[in-house]
């Protein structure tokens, strides 16, 4: 499936917190992320995290990012692939597979 | 697990903690705090400042309910609390401990549990393994059964504590061990330290200062060790002496803020909540509180704390001009528990501070006169003695 048609949902093993204007991801379950570390999100990362809701497809999220940030489409898609990939690796999100 | 993405900068806890604490100072965010989820305990330790009988049904009725605690957790999350200590009494005594722990975990707090370890079961250890805390800290009262139980007053508690420690170690749950040192167990301090550091490979610290009980009973006074012995514990401990030297170089000789009663970091980005839902700036200050049963955490933290912390000294005690104030354990909380007022000097602490200064001077050739003035704020919480158990 094309990346932009994919839809992801957050995993309950990772909790996001907003502390002093920083968005951080806190892994709360064993084998999720690195419990010795804290994951902080930058502005674009935080926006993607906010928009991943189990309903929006990546192309919808891409359109929001293009409207809100001064970035090219090519750059935003590349950043999203990178970011989503890493979130999957740490166990923060899961791909929704349509049956 | 390595994450290498420019949108998810990954930092270790130490680095993050330093950065976030610097950020929250101005905004006053309550980034860390503690909550006593019960004042009851299954042990009956000679030195303890809080323990009430485990089966005290009236006390149990007065405690915060699970629903009330969860509501407080909601409010703490909302206000930006990240590091949260679950303490007691013995927190594992609550039958609903796992429910409230699980609720707090899902709120994203970095949870530390202070426990005596005796109630850790395989089931609990498995759960903590699956949903790991930031840290568990267990207090070890002796290296032998005889000494341990002389402190706790409960036969069989030593074996249970050791078993609890083993269950956590087997599951690689983040664990720190510590001890409270008193006349009943001081002879075993080195054995405890050796066991923890060399045999178990864990970090260890100890606290030899026993504050008065919350209910005013003088029980801990009877097991305090003399000032000379406390200073000897410092002198015999290379790591502790290094910490003291660094502390003295940084903080001693600074002028006091004469218009402030509270010289420490209590209530600045931190808080304490007792088992009845009363909010205070620190674990030792109990004289003026805000009930979270009658108002919100936000109101208590942002309205009551400035009022408490801006209090000015009302009398001219010897502490106001003492150059050793930073290395002394004297604080409004200690004094309040010891004397019922927050300013009267605690002579025990005074004696220890002056003896320390004398001995350190003999070791290093000078204490106050040779140390530089710095612009850093005096923070008694950095004092090597102030890492409360």
Interface residues (C-beta under 8 A of the other chain):
Chain A: X12 X15 X16 X17 X18 X19 X20 X21 X22 X24 X25 X26 X28 X29 X30 X33 X34 X35 X36 X37 X38 X39 X40 X41 X42 X44 X45 X48 X79 X82 X83 X85 X86 X87 X89 X90
Chain B: X1 X3 X4 X5 X6 X7 X8 X9 X10 X11 X12 X13 X16 X20 X23 X24 X27 X29 X31 X77 X80 X82 X105 X106 X107 X108 X110 X129 X130 X131 X132 X174
